[in-house]
């Protein structure tokens, strides 16, 4: 699961993945659920670990399926979220964290399909 988080200037929070899968690519913060963990609890934990931010989890923005190693398929549910406390700082498996405007989203090496999904789900602010 992943968190789609915007600041007051409509910039999207992205992390640069520090480990596979997607090492070196920019994506929304998130990760895998631990056994017995709800999406909301897992997302709050992952965002805190990767960015140092506390968030309130909102509605489901959309779901995608992506191929993984060994023929596995990852089902990824991305939720809108709002920062409630903290200052962004890369942690856990994030090599970097930053607020990105539309120009950054076109210029940075993003995780496969991220920009298309965010556009399809109508969560990106208009140009």
N, C-alpha and C positions, 0 to 999 in steps of 0.2 A: 504494500500500500504506500501511497505517497501523499504529501501535503502540498496543496496549492495555496501559497501565502503571498498576499500583496501588501505593500506598505501604503502610506497615505498618498504617495506620488504614483500609484498604480504600477510600481516596479515589482517584478516577480522574484521571490527568493529562490535561488538555485545553489546547489552544492556541486563541487567537482568531485566525482567519485575517486577515491584513493585506492580501491581494490576492485578486482573482478566481481561480478560482471560489470562492464562499463567503465573500467578504470580509465581516467583521463577525460571522460565525457561529463558534461553538465546536465543535471537533472533536478527534479524537485526532491526535497529530503524525504526519506522514507526507508522502508525495509521490510523484513519478514516478521511475521507474528511469532511470539513464543507460545508454546503449548498452553491452551486455556485462555489466552489473551484475546480480548475483544479488539475490533479494528480501532475503536477510539483510544483505548489504553495503549495499544501498540504504536499508534501514530504519535500520540503525545510523547511516549518514551523515545521513539526513533528521532523525532524532531529535536528533543532535548539533547540526546546523545550526539547528534550530528551538527547541531547549530548553537546549542546553549540557550535556545528559546523555549519558553513555555507557551503553549497554544491551546485555544479552545477549538475543538473540531466541529465543523459544520456539516453541511449536506454532502452527499456523494456527488462528485462532478461527473464521473464516468469510470468505465472499466475497460481495460485492454488485456490482450493475451500476447505474451512475448515468448519466443523460444529460448530455452536455457540449455545448459550443458547436459549431455547424455540423453537428449531427446525429451527432456522434461519441458513442460509448458508452465510459465509463470502467469498466474491470473493476478493482475494488479488493479486495485481499486484506489482511485485518487479522490481525496476529499478536500473541500475548501476548508481553510483554517485561518484563525486570526491570532496574532501575537498578543499575549496577555502580560508577558514580562520577559526581561532579558535583553542582551545585546548579542547580535550574531557573531559567532566565533567557530571556526572549523574544529570539529572533534570527531572521535570514533573513526569511521572509515571515510570521512570527508577530508579531502586534501585542501579545499578552499570553500568559502561561502561568500555570496555576494547578492545584492539586489540588482536586478537586470531590467533595463527598459527594452522596448521593442527592437531597437537597433542591436542590442546585445544578443537577443534571441535569434536574430538572423545571422549574426557574426560568429557566435560561439559554437564549438562542436557539441551538439546536444545529443542526448540519448535518442536512439532510433524511435521515430514517430512521435516524440514529445510535442513538438510544435503543431503537428497535424492534429493530435488528440485535443490539445488545449483549444485550438481553433474550432474543431468540430463540436466540442462541448460548450462553446460560446462563453468561455470563462476569461479569455483575454480581453482587456479593455480595447475599445475601438481605436483605430489609428488616428 
